[in-house]
Amino acid sequence: MTTMVRSGFALLARATGAPGPTLVLDLNALPSDEVELEAALTRIRLRLRESRGHGRHAAPGGDEVLKWALIAPSAHPLFDVDYRFVQAMPDAVDHFDTTGNCGHSLLAAITAAAEAGWLPALGPGDRIRARVLNNGDQVVCQVDETAHGPDGGHVVFTAHFVAPPGTALGRLLRDGGRVVRMANPYLFVDASKLGVRGREELFRGEHLDLYAALGSMRREQAARLGWRLDGAFPKVAAVVPVAPGQLAVRALTVGGWHPGLALTGAVCLAAASALEGTVPYRLLRAHGTPPIPGSVLIDTPSGRVTAACSATGEGADDELLWVSVGGKEARLLGRVELEAGDVR
């Protein structure tokens, strides 16, 4: 991997299915001190409000770019890149949540860094091993396809979330099993408990009552876990069964409904579906035994996602091995100029 020293500009990229673009920054060009880092991120956010960006498709301002990716060649010999996700919160320019992961932003960051020459060019079959500094996730980003055209190139990935050896399924549970934590912590809610009983009904309209109910449940769960009520976690999603091995999901993201489902949401849902007693496990089998063990079809408002999960069994003491989500496309959008004083 080449050294990434690009403090003069940031990159804008987006993965298909993400609620918005990701701002990609050189992790090595930013302060390591947490207080200084937050001050630098605040300055950059203010700069975004002034600059609308340069490049194909790139025109979002600071209030629209809520997902940020800090990326650099890894300091660890077993990984290729170190990645830190930053969720910019919409309530204040200096409010950031750095406690979780974002798979879409990771793929966007790798794509953008390679397109801009910060990292080596990507080709089919390449595997980029990412160490997520936020929570210790280990993600192998497998390149399935690359393409170049007049509107820019794109990369299609399969993201493999590899569980550390000895990860018991029961260790994924928080607060008595209400929350499942794999990639990101999620509260999965049986939508029928909130009066929604089918896929079409789940995806229809704004569902203001459902939105409010899920938001309230999310805040209540955050309080039970001792987490910030105005933070991004835990995530929350309403789930309905569709067919054997198939679920429909509608999730909240920061600032509204998610247009689809977070990549980490698909990973967490698949992991939860492997553990007997969770809401996804029960609903996944509501119509019978899944036709393909370990595979979950996930219908979202913007399309279908397929996730695969491997575990040694379905009990709390059984071991989770990995979860994979394929067909994830990402592309570079453009760049945003930064002043020297923005970063340091």
C-alpha positions in Angstrom: 0.0 0.0 0.0 1.2 3.5 -0.8 1.3 6.3 1.8 -1.7 8.5 1.7 -0.8 12.1 2.3 -3.6 14.2 0.9 -4.4 16.9 3.4 -5.2 19.4 0.7 -8.5 17.8 -0.3 -11.1 15.2 0.7 -12.9 12.8 -1.5 -16.6 12.2 -2.0 -17.8 8.7 -2.8 -21.0 6.7 -2.5 -22.0 3.1 -2.2 -25.3 1.9 -3.7 -27.9 1.6 -0.9 -26.3 4.2 1.3 -28.5 7.1 2.5 -26.0 9.7 1.3 -22.4 10.3 0.1 -19.4 9.6 2.3 -16.6 12.1 2.9 -13.3 10.3 2.7 -10.3 11.7 4.6 -6.7 10.6 5.1 -6.5 9.2 8.6 -2.8 9.9 8.8 -3.3 13.6 8.0 -5.6 14.1 11.0 -4.7 14.6 14.7 -4.5 11.5 16.8 -5.7 13.3 19.9 -9.5 12.9 20.3 -10.2 16.5 21.2 -8.0 17.9 18.4 -9.6 15.4 16.0 -13.1 16.6 16.8 -12.0 20.2 16.4 -10.5 19.4 12.9 -13.6 17.5 11.9 -15.7 20.5 12.9 -13.5 22.8 10.8 -13.9 20.5 7.8 -17.6 20.4 8.3 -17.8 24.2 8.3 -15.6 24.2 5.1 -18.1 21.8 3.5 -20.8 24.4 4.0 -18.8 26.8 2.0 -17.7 24.5 -0.8 -20.1 22.5 -2.8 -17.4 20.1 -4.1 -15.7 19.5 -7.5 -16.2 16.6 -9.9 -18.9 14.4 -11.4 -22.1 14.3 -9.4 -20.5 16.1 -6.5 -22.6 18.9 -5.1 -23.5 18.1 -1.5 -23.0 20.6 1.3 -21.9 20.1 4.9 -25.4 19.5 6.2 -25.9 16.7 3.6 -22.7 14.7 4.2 -23.3 12.9 7.4 -21.1 9.9 6.9 -17.3 10.3 7.0 -14.6 7.7 6.5 -11.0 8.1 7.8 -8.7 5.6 6.0 -5.0 4.8 5.8 -2.6 1.9 5.1 -2.8 -0.3 8.2 -0.2 -0.3 10.9 -1.1 -4.0 11.5 0.7 -6.6 9.4 -2.4 -8.7 8.9 -4.5 -5.9 7.4 -4.2 -3.6 4.3 -6.1 -0.6 5.6 -7.2 1.0 8.9 -10.6 2.6 8.8 -12.5 4.7 11.2 -16.1 5.7 10.7 -17.5 9.0 11.8 -21.2 9.7 11.9 -21.8 13.4 11.7 -25.0 14.2 13.7 -27.5 16.7 12.2 -28.2 18.6 15.4 -24.9 20.4 15.8 -21.9 21.1 13.6 -19.5 19.7 16.3 -21.6 16.6 17.2 -20.0 13.3 15.9 -20.6 9.7 16.9 -17.6 7.4 16.5 -18.8 4.4 18.3 -19.9 2.3 15.4 -19.1 1.1 11.9 -20.5 1.7 8.4 -20.0 -0.9 5.7 -21.2 1.3 2.9 -18.8 4.0 3.9 -15.9 1.5 4.1 -16.5 0.3 0.5 -16.9 3.9 -0.7 -13.7 4.9 1.0 -11.7 2.0 -0.5 -13.1 2.8 -4.0 -12.4 6.5 -3.7 -8.9 6.1 -2.4 -8.0 3.7 -5.2 -9.6 5.9 -7.9 -7.7 8.9 -6.6 -4.4 7.1 -6.4 -4.2 7.0 -2.7 -4.2 3.2 -2.8 -3.3 0.8 -5.6 -5.8 0.3 -8.4 -8.4 -2.4 -7.8 -9.1 -5.4 -10.0 -11.4 -8.4 -9.9 -10.3 -10.9 -7.3 -8.5 -8.3 -5.1 -9.2 -8.6 -1.4 -8.7 -5.6 0.8 -8.4 -6.5 4.5 -9.8 -3.7 6.6 -9.3 -3.2 10.4 -12.2 -1.1 11.8 -10.7 1.1 14.5 -14.1 2.0 16.0 -15.1 -1.5 17.2 -12.5 -4.0 16.1 -14.5 -5.4 13.1 -12.4 -7.3 10.6 -13.8 -6.9 7.1 -12.4 -8.5 3.9 -13.6 -6.4 1.0 -13.5 -8.7 -2.1 -13.6 -7.0 -5.5 -16.0 -8.8 -7.8 -16.1 -6.4 -10.7 -14.6 -3.1 -11.8 -15.8 -0.9 -14.7 -14.7 2.5 -16.2 -16.8 4.8 -18.4 -17.5 8.4 -19.3 -19.4 8.9 -16.1 -16.6 7.4 -14.0 -15.9 4.0 -12.8 -17.4 1.8 -10.1 -16.4 -1.2 -8.1 -18.7 -4.1 -7.0 -17.8 -5.8 -3.7 -18.7 -8.7 -1.5 -18.0 -7.7 2.1 -17.0 -10.5 4.4 -17.3 -9.7 8.1 -15.0 -12.2 9.8 -15.8 -13.1 13.5 -12.7 -13.4 15.7 -12.1 -17.1 16.7 -14.2 -18.2 19.6 -17.1 -15.7 19.0 -20.1 -17.4 20.6 -23.4 -16.4 19.2 -24.7 -15.6 22.7 -22.0 -13.0 23.0 -23.7 -11.0 20.3 -26.7 -10.3 22.6 -27.1 -7.2 24.8 -29.7 -6.3 27.4 -31.2 -9.7 27.8 -31.2 -10.4 24.0 -33.1 -7.3 23.0 -30.2 -5.9 21.0 -27.9 -7.9 18.7 -24.4 -6.6 18.2 -22.6 -7.7 15.1 -20.9 -5.0 13.0 -23.3 -2.5 14.7 -25.9 -3.0 17.5 -29.4 -3.4 16.3 -32.8 -3.6 17.9 -34.9 -5.7 15.6 -38.7 -5.3 16.2 -41.5 -7.6 15.1 -43.5 -5.2 13.0 -46.7 -7.0 13.7 -46.4 -5.8 17.3 -46.7 -2.3 15.9 -49.7 -3.1 13.7 -47.8 -3.8 10.4 -48.2 -7.3 9.0 -46.9 -7.4 5.5 -44.1 -6.2 3.2 -46.3 -3.8 1.1 -47.7 -2.2 4.2 -44.2 -1.9 5.8 -42.9 -0.1 2.7 -45.9 2.1 2.0 -45.6 5.9 2.6 -43.9 7.7 5.4 -45.5 5.7 8.2 -45.2 8.5 10.7 -46.6 6.5 13.6 -44.2 3.6 12.9 -41.3 6.0 12.6 -42.1 7.7 15.9 -42.6 4.3 17.6 -39.3 3.0 16.4 -37.5 6.2 17.4 -38.9 6.0 20.8 -37.9 2.4 21.2 -34.4 3.2 20.0 -34.0 5.9 22.6 -35.4 3.7 25.4 -33.0 1.0 24.5 -30.1 3.5 24.4 -31.0 4.5 27.9 -31.2 0.9 29.1 -27.7 0.4 27.7 -26.3 3.6 29.1 -25.6 5.1 25.7 -26.3 8.6 24.5 -29.9 9.3 23.7 -28.9 11.7 20.9 -26.3 9.3 19.4 -26.6 7.0 16.4 -26.7 3.7 18.3 -28.3 1.3 18.7 -29.9 1.1 15.3 -33.5 0.0 15.0 -35.4 -1.9 12.3 -38.9 -3.3 11.9 -39.1 -6.8 10.4 -41.8 -8.8 8.8 -41.6 -12.4 7.4 -42.2 -12.8 3.7 -41.4 -16.5 2.8 -39.1 -19.2 4.0 -35.7 -17.7 4.3 -36.9 -14.2 3.4 -37.6 -11.1 5.5 -38.7 -7.5 4.8 -37.0 -4.8 6.8 -37.4 -1.1 7.2 -34.8 0.7 9.3 -34.2 4.2 10.7 -31.0 6.0 10.0 -29.7 9.3 11.3 -32.3 11.9 10.3 -35.0 9.7 8.8 -35.9 6.4 7.2 -33.0 4.5 5.6 -33.6 4.2 1.8 -32.7 0.5 2.1 -30.8 -1.1 4.9 -27.3 -0.4 6.1 -24.7 -3.0 5.1 -24.0 -3.5 8.8 -27.7 -4.0 9.3 -27.8 -6.8 6.8 -24.8 -8.3 8.5 -26.3 -8.0 12.0 -29.7 -9.4 10.8 -28.0 -12.4 9.2 -26.0 -13.1 12.4 -29.2 -12.7 14.5 -31.1 -15.1 12.2 -28.5 -17.8 13.1 -29.3 -17.7 16.8 -32.4 -19.4 18.1 -34.6 -17.1 20.2 -34.0 -13.8 18.4 -36.7 -11.9 16.6 -35.1 -12.5 13.1 -34.6 -16.2 13.8 -38.3 -16.6 14.7 -39.6 -14.5 11.9 -37.3 -16.1 9.3 -38.9 -19.4 10.1 -42.5 -18.2 10.3 -43.2 -19.7 6.9 -41.1 -22.8 7.3 -37.5 -23.9 7.1 -35.3 -21.7 4.9 -34.5 -23.4 1.6 -30.7 -22.5 1.8 -29.3 -22.8 5.3 -27.3 -19.8 6.3 -28.7 -17.6 3.5 -31.1 -14.7 4.1 -33.0 -12.8 1.5 -33.7 -9.3 2.8 -36.3 -7.1 1.1 -35.8 -3.4 1.6 -37.6 -0.3 0.3 -34.9 0.1 -2.4 -34.4 -3.5 -3.4 -33.2 -6.9 -2.2 -30.0 -7.8 -0.4 -28.7 -11.3 0.1 -26.6 -12.1 3.2 -24.9 -15.4 4.0 -23.9 -16.5 7.5 -21.8 -19.4 8.8 -22.0 -20.7 12.3 -21.3 -24.0 14.0 -24.9 -24.3 15.3 -27.9 -22.2 16.4 -27.3 -22.1 20.2 -25.8 -19.4 22.4 -22.6 -21.4 22.8 -22.2 -22.1 19.1 -19.6 -20.2 17.3 -20.1 -17.5 14.6 -17.6 -17.7 11.8 -18.4 -15.1 9.3 -21.2 -13.1 7.6 -21.0 -11.9 3.9 -23.1 -9.5 1.9 -22.5 -9.2 -1.9 -23.5 -7.1 -4.8 -22.4 -3.8 -3.2 -21.4 -1.1 -5.8 -19.4 2.0 -4.9 -18.0 4.9 -7.0 -16.0 8.0 -6.6 -18.1 11.2 -7.0 -15.5 14.0 -6.7 -13.5 16.0 -4.2 -13.7 18.9 -1.8 -10.8 21.3 -1.4 -9.5 21.9 2.1 -7.4 24.7 3.5 -4.2 23.8 5.4 -5.7 25.0 8.7 -8.7 22.7 8.3 -6.9 19.5 9.1 -4.4 20.5 11.7 
